[in-house]
Amino acid sequence: MERNVSSLAIVLHSQRYGQLNRRLKLLSVDYGIIDVISYGARKSLKSVKAEVFTDAQFFLYYNPVKKDYTLKDAEVVATHDDIRDDLVRTYCALLFCELVLKTNGGESAGEYQLLSTALDLLSEAPLYSDRILIQFIHRLTDLLGLRTDLSSCPICEREYGQQEVLSFSSALSCPCCSECASLESNMLLPPGARRYLVATSSLGYEESVLVELSPTATSRIKNYLLRYAQIITGGTLKTLSAGILQGAADQ
């Protein structure tokens, strides 16, 4: 591998490293999720600034002996600083980053594009933050190979009725009919919510966010997918512990 490399990437996490430096986690198109040291980031005015949510072309030095990366420079595509002006949008963006980290950035180019679009939408369409959140999780499950077509049970293969409420299989981590459901699962997907998810599956991210949803339907679908997100990541998500994102839906 060459020592001087570059890649489009988004900063997922940043933490103090020593007295003056920061350790960044980047979701990169070319190398997946990588740890990068930004030397002097906490003091020097000349150091490269790369805050969480920053989308940029990052120029890195790769040390083949230590197998680590050092940040040399960055050409910023978008800082997404305005997201931090609103608590809900900040938590949305942090949730997106946490989900990418928890799912290990498996399809790095696809996840980069998904996260980049989601952050752009949070900046440009702040009134639709809940729909942006819904579509992020919905599309992430597709990238992870977990999304079913919601037309028939993935276990018994019976086609769902038009007004059928779907249950959930904990074994397969996906919706199913009530007869095939796990007894301990309380995940229920109403027919209206199912129709919305099916209808938006074929749309682009930006277009899907414009599809109208009532506040009640938005809240129901959002909280279903937030529970789903915790299931597929196999544990508690820090960004959900405060209850900020489970609140009122888009008006």
C-alpha positions as CSV (number, residue, x, y, z in Angstrom):
1,M,0.0,0.0,0.0
2,E,1.3,3.5,-0.9
3,R,2.2,5.7,2.0
4,N,0.5,8.9,0.8
5,V,-3.2,8.1,0.2
6,S,-6.5,10.0,0.0
7,S,-10.1,9.2,0.1
8,L,-13.5,10.8,0.5
9,A,-14.6,10.3,4.0
10,I,-16.8,11.5,6.9
11,V,-15.7,12.0,10.5
12,L,-17.8,9.6,12.7
13,H,-16.1,10.2,16.0
14,S,-13.4,12.3,17.5
15,Q,-11.6,12.0,20.9
16,R,-8.6,13.5,22.7
17,Y,-5.3,11.8,22.0
18,G,-2.5,13.0,24.2
19,Q,-2.2,16.7,25.1
20,L,-2.6,18.3,21.7
21,N,-3.9,15.6,19.3
22,R,-7.1,14.0,18.3
23,R,-7.9,10.5,17.2
24,L,-10.6,10.4,14.5
25,K,-12.7,7.6,13.2
26,L,-13.4,8.1,9.5
27,L,-15.9,6.3,7.2
28,S,-13.9,6.3,4.0
29,V,-15.0,5.2,0.5
30,D,-11.8,3.4,-0.2
31,Y,-10.6,1.9,3.2
32,G,-13.8,1.5,5.2
33,I,-13.7,2.7,8.8
34,I,-10.2,3.7,9.8
35,D,-8.5,5.4,12.8
36,V,-6.6,8.6,11.9
37,I,-4.4,10.7,14.2
38,S,-4.7,14.5,13.8
39,Y,-1.5,15.9,15.4
40,G,-1.8,19.4,17.0
41,A,-5.5,19.5,16.3
42,R,-6.3,20.8,19.8
43,K,-4.0,23.8,19.7
44,S,-2.3,24.8,16.5
45,L,-4.2,27.2,14.3
46,K,-2.4,25.7,11.3
47,S,-3.6,22.2,12.0
48,V,-6.2,20.5,9.9
49,K,-9.7,21.0,11.4
50,A,-11.9,17.9,11.0
51,E,-14.9,17.9,13.4
52,V,-17.5,15.2,13.6
53,F,-19.9,15.2,10.6
54,T,-17.2,16.8,8.4
55,D,-17.4,15.4,4.8
56,A,-14.1,15.9,2.9
57,Q,-11.4,14.5,0.7
58,F,-8.8,13.5,3.3
59,F,-5.1,13.3,2.5
60,L,-3.4,10.8,4.8
61,Y,0.0,9.3,5.5
62,Y,-0.1,5.5,6.0
63,N,2.7,4.0,8.2
64,P,3.0,0.4,7.1
65,V,5.0,-0.6,10.2
66,K,2.6,0.8,12.7
67,K,-0.3,0.2,10.3
68,D,-1.9,3.6,11.2
69,Y,-2.9,6.8,9.4
70,T,-1.9,10.4,10.0
71,L,-4.0,13.3,8.8
72,K,-2.0,15.6,6.5
73,D,-4.7,17.7,4.8
74,A,-8.4,17.9,3.9
75,E,-10.4,19.5,1.2
76,V,-13.8,20.0,2.9
77,V,-17.0,19.2,1.0
78,A,-19.3,20.1,3.8
79,T,-18.7,20.8,7.5
80,H,-22.4,20.3,8.5
81,D,-21.8,22.7,11.3
82,D,-25.4,24.0,11.2
83,I,-26.7,20.6,12.3
84,R,-25.3,21.4,15.8
85,D,-27.7,24.4,16.0
86,D,-30.6,22.1,16.8
87,L,-30.6,19.3,19.5
88,V,-32.8,16.9,17.6
89,R,-30.8,17.2,14.4
90,T,-27.5,16.8,16.4
91,Y,-28.8,13.6,17.9
92,C,-30.0,12.3,14.5
93,A,-26.6,12.8,13.0
94,L,-24.9,11.2,16.0
95,L,-27.3,8.2,15.7
96,F,-26.4,7.8,12.0
97,C,-22.6,7.9,12.9
98,E,-23.2,5.4,15.8
99,L,-25.1,3.0,13.5
100,V,-22.4,3.1,10.9
101,L,-19.8,2.3,13.6
102,K,-21.9,-0.5,15.1
103,T,-22.5,-2.1,11.7
104,N,-18.7,-1.9,11.0
105,G,-19.0,0.0,7.7
106,G,-19.5,-3.2,5.7
107,E,-20.4,-1.6,2.4
108,S,-18.2,1.5,2.8
109,A,-18.9,3.3,-0.5
110,G,-22.6,2.7,-0.1
111,E,-22.6,3.7,3.6
112,Y,-20.6,6.8,2.8
113,Q,-23.1,7.9,0.2
114,L,-26.0,7.2,2.5
115,L,-24.5,9.1,5.4
116,S,-23.3,12.0,3.2
117,T,-26.8,12.4,1.8
118,A,-28.4,12.1,5.2
119,L,-26.2,14.8,6.7
120,D,-26.8,17.1,3.7
121,L,-30.6,16.6,4.2
122,L,-30.4,17.4,7.9
123,S,-28.6,20.7,6.9
124,E,-31.0,21.6,4.1
125,A,-34.3,20.3,5.3
126,P,-34.4,20.7,9.1
127,L,-38.2,20.4,9.3
128,Y,-38.0,16.8,8.0
129,S,-35.5,15.4,10.5
130,D,-37.8,12.5,11.5
131,R,-38.4,11.4,7.9
132,I,-34.6,11.7,7.2
133,L,-34.1,9.4,10.3
134,I,-36.7,6.9,9.1
135,Q,-35.2,6.7,5.6
136,F,-31.6,6.4,6.9
137,I,-32.4,3.3,9.0
138,H,-34.7,1.9,6.2
139,R,-31.9,2.2,3.6
140,L,-29.2,1.1,6.0
141,T,-31.0,-2.2,6.5
142,D,-31.0,-2.7,2.7
143,L,-27.2,-2.1,2.6
144,L,-26.8,-4.7,5.4
145,G,-28.9,-7.2,3.5
146,L,-31.6,-7.3,6.2
147,R,-34.5,-5.7,4.3
148,T,-37.3,-8.0,3.2
149,D,-39.8,-7.0,0.4
150,L,-42.7,-6.8,3.0
151,S,-45.0,-8.6,0.6
152,S,-44.7,-12.1,2.0
153,C,-43.5,-13.8,5.1
154,P,-39.8,-14.7,4.7
155,I,-40.3,-17.8,6.8
156,C,-43.5,-19.5,5.6
157,E,-43.6,-17.5,2.3
158,R,-47.3,-16.7,2.7
159,E,-48.4,-13.5,1.0
160,Y,-49.5,-10.8,3.5
161,G,-53.1,-9.6,3.5
162,Q,-53.6,-5.9,2.6
163,Q,-54.6,-5.0,6.1
164,E,-52.4,-7.5,7.9
165,V,-50.3,-6.3,10.9
166,L,-46.8,-7.7,10.7
167,S,-45.0,-9.3,13.6
168,F,-41.3,-9.9,14.0
169,S,-38.8,-12.8,14.0
170,S,-36.0,-12.2,16.4
171,A,-34.1,-15.2,14.9
172,L,-34.0,-13.6,11.4
173,S,-34.1,-9.9,12.7
174,C,-36.9,-9.1,10.2
175,P,-40.7,-8.7,10.0
176,C,-42.8,-11.8,9.5
177,C,-46.4,-13.0,9.9
178,S,-47.9,-13.5,13.4
179,E,-47.7,-17.3,13.1
180,C,-44.0,-17.3,12.5
181,A,-43.2,-14.5,15.0
182,S,-41.0,-14.9,18.1
183,L,-43.1,-15.1,21.2
184,E,-41.0,-12.5,23.1
185,S,-41.2,-9.9,20.3
186,N,-43.5,-6.9,20.6
187,M,-42.5,-5.4,17.2
188,L,-45.6,-4.7,15.2
189,L,-45.8,-3.0,11.8
190,P,-49.2,-1.7,10.9
191,P,-50.4,-1.9,7.2
192,G,-50.1,1.8,6.6
193,A,-46.5,1.9,7.8
194,R,-45.8,-1.1,5.6
195,R,-47.2,0.6,2.6
196,Y,-45.1,3.7,3.2
197,L,-41.9,1.7,3.5
198,V,-42.7,-0.3,0.4
199,A,-43.6,2.8,-1.6
200,T,-40.4,4.7,-0.6
201,S,-38.1,1.8,-1.2
202,S,-38.0,2.5,-4.9
203,L,-37.5,6.3,-4.5
204,G,-34.3,8.2,-4.1
205,Y,-33.4,9.4,-0.5
206,E,-34.3,13.0,-1.2
207,E,-37.5,12.2,-3.0
208,S,-38.6,9.8,-0.2
209,V,-38.2,12.5,2.5
210,L,-40.8,14.6,0.6
211,V,-43.5,11.9,0.8
212,E,-46.2,13.1,3.2
213,L,-46.7,11.5,6.6
214,S,-49.0,12.5,9.4
215,P,-47.4,13.2,12.8
216,T,-49.0,10.0,14.2
217,A,-47.7,7.8,11.3
218,T,-44.3,9.5,11.5
219,S,-44.0,8.8,15.2
220,R,-45.2,5.2,14.9
221,I,-42.8,4.3,12.0
222,K,-39.9,6.2,13.6
223,N,-40.1,4.4,16.9
224,Y,-40.5,1.1,15.2
225,L,-37.3,1.6,13.2
226,L,-35.5,2.9,16.3
227,R,-36.3,-0.3,18.0
228,Y,-35.2,-2.2,14.9
229,A,-31.9,-0.3,14.9
230,Q,-31.2,-1.5,18.4
231,I,-32.0,-5.1,17.4
232,I,-29.7,-5.1,14.4
233,T,-26.8,-3.5,16.3
234,G,-27.2,-6.0,19.1
235,G,-27.3,-3.7,22.1
236,T,-28.1,-0.3,23.5
237,L,-27.4,2.8,21.4
238,K,-25.9,5.7,23.3
239,T,-27.7,8.3,21.2
240,L,-31.1,6.8,22.2
241,S,-30.5,6.7,25.9
242,A,-31.6,10.3,26.5
243,G,-34.9,9.8,24.8
244,I,-34.4,12.9,22.5
245,L,-35.2,11.1,19.3
246,Q,-38.3,9.2,20.6
247,G,-40.1,12.5,21.0
248,A,-42.6,14.5,18.9
249,A,-42.7,13.9,15.2
250,D,-42.4,16.3,12.2
251,Q,-45.4,18.6,11.9
